[in-house]
Amino acid sequence: MEMRKKKLPIGIENFEKLRSEDFYYIDKTGLIRELLNNWGEVNLFTRPRRFGKTLNMSMLEHFFSLKGDKHIFDGLDISKETALCEEYMGKYPVISVSLKGIEARTYETAYQMAVRVIMEAAAKFYFLLESEKLNEHDKAAYKDLLDKNMNEGTFGSSLRQLSGMLEKHYGTKVIVLIDEYDVPLAKAHANGYYDQMISLIRSLLGDALKTNNSLKLAVLTGCLRISKESIFTGLNNLKVLTVADERFDEYFGFTDKEVRALLEYYDVPDHYEEVKKWYDGYQFGNAEVYCPWDVLNHCDRIRSNPDVQPENYWINTSSNDAVKRFIEESANAATKREIERLVAGEVITKEIHQELTYAEVYQSIDNIWSLLFTTGYLTQRGKAEGRQIKLAIPNLAIRDIFVTQIMEFFKENVREDGEMLNRFCDALRNEDTEKVEKIFTEYLRKTISIRDTAVRMDMKENFYHGVLLGILGVKTRWGISSNREMGEGYADILAEPDTGDMGIIIEVKYAHDGDLDGACKEALKQIEYTKYEDDLEDDGVEKILKYGIACYKKRCRVMLAENR
C-alpha cells in the first residue's frame, strides 16, 4: 500500500500549522542560525513577492516566542545548534505585525486598518491588565492600545509602549517582527495619500526601532528598500539585506537541490526540466533560486494531471504595474531595443539604485529598471561591478508577463489610432495588397518584436500571427477566428467584415531565409484549401479572399490568391 504523501503547503504562511499538520516543508531554519551569528539589531529583508517572506517571519516568531510548542522544530537544521537553541529558543516575548492588509482608497480608511493591526497585536497580551509588574499608569496606557479611536500619537508610539510593558512584565527584552512594511506605502502612493502614510509609518517604525530600549532584535520584510531619509531617519542600527546580498541568499526561494528533492518525493521527477525553465533563474546574492509559489502550484497541478502545461501562477497575485510602465517607455527607441533584447533572453547592464522612495519609482526610466530588479521581474546574472548590474528576465514565467504586457500595449495603440486601423481593414476588403503590406509593415515597426531565440521555427510565426490577431481583434464588429492547430498546419486566420457578405482568410509565414516571395507563395499553397472555406460557402458567403503574408524581422510581403 502506498504511503500517503505529505500535503503541499500552497499559501500556508503559518509555520506551526505547516509543521503540525503534515505539510511538506523545505527547511529554511538555517536563517535563524545566520541571524543570531551575524548579529544586527534591526534587520530588513527585501525580496520579491511570493518568495516565502511571511512563512519565514512566522518561523522566527515560533522559534523565539515564550508561547507555543517547540517540538515543531524537531529534526530541522536549527535543532542541531544546541547552544543557540538553549540561549534563544522560547525565551522572548514576540510582537509580530503584518502591514500587508493596509490598502485603501483614502488615508482615513487606511488609518483605521492600521489601528486594527495594532489593536490585534496588543490584544494578544491581555494578561498585562492583571500583571503585578505594571502600575495603573501602565495599564491605562495598555488600554489605549485596545481603543479603535486611538489618535496618531498613540499609534506612533504603540509598538514601543507595548515592548516596554512586556519587558516590565517578563523582565526580558522583546523581539519585534514587522512583515511587508512597505505595502501601505505602495497603496498610499497609488491612491494619492503618500505623504500622510509615510509620516505615520515613519513614526511607528522610528519609535519601535530607534528609541526602543526594550528591543532585543527586530526583523522587517518588504519588497522595496525605501530610502533611509524618508522612513528610517537616524536609524543607524539597520542592516539591509537585499536581493543583491550574499548573506541569507538561499533562505528565500527554493534551491535546485530542494526542487529536485521535491519533485522526486511527489514522483514527478521527469518534470524537472520544464520546472527549471519556467520557474528557476533568480539570482539572490550568489544563490540561484526558484520562485516557491510557482513551483508548489505547478507541482500540485502535475500530480493530478501530468500533461498540464506550465503557466505563470505568480501573475495572478500581483498587478504587474512595473512591467506595464516599462513597456510604455518603449516610445524611446533605445529602451524599445533593450526590451526586445531582454525578451530574446539577452543580458543588459544597468546602473541600479536600490534605495528609492515610491514617489521616485516611475520618475525616470533608470528608476524603473531598478524597480524591476528589486521586485523580481528582472534578475542579476553573474557578478555586479559596483552599481553596474547585468540584468536578465529570470525565466519563462516572467517572460510570459512581458510578452502579455507587450501585446496589451500594442492593442491599446492600435485602438488609439482608429484611422490607421480602418485603412488597414479597408485595404484588406478592397484587395489592395500593396496597401495591406505598407500598413502591416508600419505596425511591425511600431511593435516591440518578440524574438524567440530559444524556440523552433513555427513558434516564430506565432509572433506575427499574434500581431495580426491583435490588430484585427480590435475591430470589434468584425468576426475573427483563428485556428491554431499547428499539427495540421491550420495556422490561418478568418476575418469576417460586418457587411456579412465576405470572408477573408489569411495565412502567415515566417521567411526564415529572408526570401519573402518564396514564403508568400508557400503560404498561398498552404491556404489553397482550408476548413474555413466550406463553412463560409455553407453560410452563403459570396466572396472569399485569401491572403498569404510572409514576414522576416520587420519586413513583410503580401499576396492575394487568384480566385478559383
N, C-alpha and C positions, 0 to 999 in steps of 0.2 A: 504493500500500500504506500502511495506517495505521501511524503511528509507535506503538511500544509506549509506553504511559503509565508514568510512574513509579509505584512501589508506594505504597500508603497506609501511613503509619507508625503502625499501631494497636498501642499497647502497646510501641513501641520507645523505650527510655529511654537507650540508649547513643548518644551524639552521633556518635561515629566510625563506628559501624555504619550509622547513618542516612545519613551523608554519603557513605560509600564504597560503599554497596550500592544506590544509586539509589532512595532513597525521596524522596517529595515533602517538601520542608522549607519551613516558614513561618519566615522569617528573624527570629530574636529576638536576633541578636548585638549589637544596639544596647544590650542590657543590660550588656554588658562595658564599652562606652564610658561609659555613665552611671555605672557602679560606680566606674570609675577617675577620672572627672572630679569626682564628688561623693564625695570620699574619706571613708569611715568605716572604722575598723579592724575592727570586728565588726558585721556586717550580718545582721539577721534578717528574712526574708521570710515573712509568714504569708498563706497563701492556702487556699481550699477544696481538697478532694481532686480529683485529675484535671484540674488546670489547668497541667500541664507543669512542675512544680517540679523533678522529678527529671531530666528532659531538660535543663533549663537548668543544673542543677548539673553534669551531665556535660559540657555545653558549656564551662563555666568551667574544669573540670578539664583538658579537652583544650587549651584556649587557653593556660593558664599553664604547664602541665607541661613539664618538660625532655624528656619522652619523647613518642613518637608523631609521626604525620605531620601537619604543619601545613598541608598543601595542602587539607585538608578545609574550611579557611576561605576558600579562593579564591572570589572573586565574591560573598562575603557582605558585608553592611554594614560590619562591623568592619575588613575588609581595606582599606577606603578611608582608615582612620585610620592612616596610615603611621607617624607619630611614636609613637603608643600601641603599635602592634604591635612596633616596634623595641625599645621600652623593656620591654615586659612579656611578649610572646608567646614561649612556650617558655623562659622564664627562671627558673622556680621549681620546687623540689620541692613536690609537692602531696600532702597527706594527705587522702584522701576516704573518709568512712564514712557508711553509711546505717543508721539505727536502726529502719528500717521493719519489719524481721523479728522484732523482740524482743517477742513476745507469748506469754505462757504462763500457765498456771493458778497456778503458785506462783513465789515470788521466786527460789527456788533454780534452777529451770529457766530463768527469765528471765536470771538472772545468768550461767549457762553460755552462753546465746545471746549475751549482751553480750560476754563474754570472747572468743567465737569471732569476733565482728565486729572486735575489736581485734587478735586474732592474724592475721586475714586482711589487715588494713591494714598491720601490721608486716611480714608475710611478703613484701610487695611490694618491700621494701628489703633483701633478703637479702645484697646486696653489702656492707652495712655491716660484716659479720663480717670481710671482707677489707680494710676501709678502713685506710689508714695514718694517717688523721687521728684515728682513735678509739683510745683506750688500752684495756687489758684490762678495766678497771673499766666503761667504756662498753659494751664488747662483752658483758660478763656481764649488764649491765642490759638490753641489747637481747635477749639470750636469754630473759630473764624475760618479755618481751612475747610470746614464742612458746610460753609454757607454759600449757597449758589449766587448770592448777591455780593460776593466779596469784591472789593474795589481793586484797581490795578496795582496799588501799592502792596496790598496783602498778597495778591497773586505773585508779584515780582519776588517777594521775599519768602514765598511759600516753601520751596524746597530747602532753603537754608534753615528756616524755622523748624521744619519737620525734622531735619537732620539733628539740630540742636536738642530737640526733645528726646529723640531716640538715643542720642549719646548720653543724655542725663539718665534716662531710664535704664539702659543696659550697661553704662559705664564703658562703652566701646565705640570707636569711630564707625562711620557709616559709609556704605557703598552706594553710589548713585549711578543709575543706568538710564540713559535717555535715547530712545530709539527714534530714528527718522526725524532728527531735529530740524531739518530744513523743509519738510513738506509744507508746514504752514506758510513759510516764506514764498515757496513756489506758487502756492494757491493765491496768496495775497498779491503777488506780482501780477498774476494772470487777471485778478479781479479789481486791481486798482486801489488797494489799501496797504501797499508795501511798507510805507514809512511808519504807519501806526504799528504794524505787526513786528517790524524789525525792532522797534523800541521796546515792545512787550517781551519778545523772546530774549533780547539783549539783557533786560533787567532780570528775567528769570534765570538765565544761564550765568550771568555775571555774579549774582548773589549766590547761586548754588555752587559755583565752581571756583570763584575767586576769593570771596570774603567768607568762605565757609570753613571755620576752624574745626568742624566736626567731620570733615571729609577724609576718608581713608583713600578712596580710589574712585574715579569716575570714568565711565566709558560712554561715548556717544557714537551714533552711526548716522550716516546720511548719504545722499548721492553726490552733493556738491560740497566743495570746500569753500564756504563763504568767507570772503576776505576778513582778516582779523579785525581791521579797523571797524568794519560795520557791525561786528557782533561779539567778538571775543576781546574787545579793547582791554589792554592791560593784563590779559591773562597770560602770564609768562610760563606757566607750568603745563602748557598744552603741547601734546605730542600728536602730530597729524600723520596718519598712515594711509596714504592714497594708493591708487592702483599702480602707481609708478614705484612704490616702495618694495624693497626686497623683504623687509621684515613682515611676518604674518602672511607671506604671499600665497601659501596654499590652504589657508583656513576658510576662504570664501570661494565657493565653486568646487567642482569635483576634479581630481587629477585623473590622468589617463588610466593609471593603475586602478583607481577606485571605480571608474566606469567599466573597465574590463571585468572586474570582480562582480559588479552589479549585474551586468548582462549574463555572466556565467551563472550566477545564483538563480536568475529567473529563466534559465535555459534558452536564452536568445542571443548567444554569442555571435551568431552569423550576421547580426545587425550592426556589429561594431563599426564597420567602415562608414555606413550611412550616418550613424550617430556622430561619428567623428567629424565627417564633412559638414554636417548640419549644425552641430552644437558646440564643437571644440573651438580652439583658436584664439581664446582670450589670453593675453599675457599680463599677469599681475606680477610686478617685480620680476623675478626670474622664473616664476612658475607658469606652466601652461595649463589653463583650466577650461572646463566645460561649464556651460550655464546649467545649474542644477534643476531649475524649473523645467526647462525644455527636456532634459534627459529623463526626469521622472515621468513627465507626461507622456513622452514618446514610448518609454518602456512599458508603461501601463497599457497604451493602445496596442503595441505589437504583441503583448501577451494574449489579448483577446482576438486579434486579427493580424497574423504575421505579414499579410500583404499590404497593410496600411502604409500610405505614403508619408514620409516625414513632413511635418509642417512647422510653421512658426507659432509656437504656443505663447511666446513672450509678447507678441504684438497685441494680443487682446488685453494685456494687462497694463498697457501704457499708451500715452497719446501720440507718441512719435512726432511731437511738435518740432523737436530739434532737427529731425531729418527733413521735415516739410520746409522749415525756414532755410535750411541749407540748399535744398533743391531750388527754392525760389531765388537764391543768389546766382543761379546759373545764367542769368541775363549777362553776367560778366563772363566774357569768353574764356578767360584763363580758368576761372572756377569751373566752368562747364567742362573743360578738358580734364580738369583734375577729378571731377565726379566720374567722368567716363573711364578714366584710368583706374579709379578705385573699384568701380563696378566690374572692371575687367580683371580684377584680382591683383592690381599693381600696388606698390607701396609709395606713399608720398611723404616727404619730410616737411614738418611744420614746426614752428616755434609754439610751444604750449604754455599757457598761463593757467596754473591750477587754481589760483585764488581769484575768484570772480564774485561780484555781487549779482543777484538776479537782475538788477536793473541794467547791468552791462552785458548780460549774456548774449542778447541779439544785436548789440550796438555795432559790431563790426564782424566781418567775415572771419577774422582771426579768432575772435571770441567764440564764434560758432564752432570752429574746428576744435577749440579747447573743450567746449561743452560736449561735443560728440565723443571726444576721448574719455571724459570723466563719466559720461552716462552709459558707456559700453557699446555705442554704435560704431565706434572705431576702436582699434586696439593697437598696442605697441608691437613692433616687430624688431627684434634684436636690441642692442644696447642704445640707450639715449646718450646724446652728447650734449651736456648742459641742458638747455631747454629745447634743443632740437630733437624731436622725436619722430621716428619713422612710423607712419600710420597706415593701417590697412583695415578693410572690412573683415571682421573675425571669421565669419563662416557663412554657409548658405542661408541659414535662417535670417540673419541680419541683412544679407544681400537681398533677400526677398522683400524686406521692408523698403529698402532703397528703390528696388525695381517698381514696387507697387506705388510708392510716392511719386516716382518719375512719371509713371503712366497717368496718375491722377492729375499731376501738374500739367501734363501735355493736354489732357482732355479739357482742363479748365481754359487753357489758352485757345484751344480750338473753339470752345464755346464763346469766348470773348470776341473772337474775330469772325462773326457770323457771315460777314460779306465774303470772306475767302472760302468759307465752308460752302456757301451757296454756289460760288463759282465752280468749286470742285465737283459738286453734285450735278450741276447743270452740264458740265463738260462730259461727265460720265453718261448722262442721259442722251446728250447730243452726239455721241460717238466721236468726240473731238480728242483723239489720242494725244495730240501734241500738248493740248492744254492740261489734260489729266497728268501727263508726265511733268509738265512745268510746275504745276501746283504741288504735286506729291513730292517733287524734289525740294520745293520750298519747305514743306512740312518736315522732311527728313533733316534739312539743315537746321531747323529750329529745335528739333527734339534732342534730348540727351541720348546718344545712342548707347544701347546696352550690348556691349560686345561680350560674347560668351567665349572667352579664350579656352575655357576648360571643357567645352561641350561639343557634341557631334554636329555635323553639318546641318541636319534637318532642324536642329534647335535654333540655328542662326535665322532660319526663315521665320521662326516664332516671333522674333522681334518686329520684323517688317509687317508680318501678319497682324501683330498686336497694334502697331501704329495705325494700320488701315482700319482695323476694327474700332480703334479709339476715335478715329475721325468720323466714321460712318455712324458709330453708336451715339454720337451727339445729335445727329439728325433725328430728332425724336419721332417724327411722323413716318419715317421710313421703317420698313420691317427688315431686320438684319439677322441672318442666321449664319453660323459658322460651323463647318463640320470638321472637327479636329481629330478624326480617327486616322492618325498618321499611318498606322499599319497598312491601311487600304490605299493610302495616298490621297484620301479626300481631305485636302487642306484648303478647300475653296470656301469662298465667302459668297453668300447670296444677299443682294440688296434689292428690296422691292420698293420703288418710289411710291409716294402716297397717291399717285394717279391711278394705281391699280391695274395698269394695262401693260406693265413691263417688268421683266426680271433681269437683273444684271449679275452675271456670275463672274467672279474674279479669282484667279489663281496666282499666288505669289511665289516666286522662286528666288533663291539666292544664287547669284552668279559667282561661284567661289573662285573662278579663274579670271574674273573681270570681263568675261565675254557676255555682255548684256544681251546682244541679239540672239546668240545661241540659247541662252537661258530663257529668253522670252518665247522662242519657238518651242522649246521644251515644255514651257508652261501651257502653251496653246494645245500641244499634243495631249498633255495630261487632261486637259479640260474638254477635249472633243466630246466625250460623253460624261455627264455627271448625273448623280441621282436627282439633283435638283430639277433637271430638265423635265422629267416625267411629271413631277409634282406640279410644275408650272403649267405644263400642257393640259393636265387634268383640270386645272383651275381655269382653263380657257384663256391663259395669258398669251396674247398675240406675239409680242416681241421679246425675244431673248437675246441679250448682248453678252458676249463672252470676251473677257479681257485677260490677257497674260501680262503680269507685271514682274519684271526682273529687277533685282536690287543688288548693288555692290557698294559697300561703305555708304557714302551719302548720295550716290547716283542711282537713277532708275531708268528703265525703258518700258514703254507701254505699247502693246499691240492688241488689235481687235481681231477676233476670228471672223473669217468670211461666213456669212450666213449660209446654212445648208439650203 
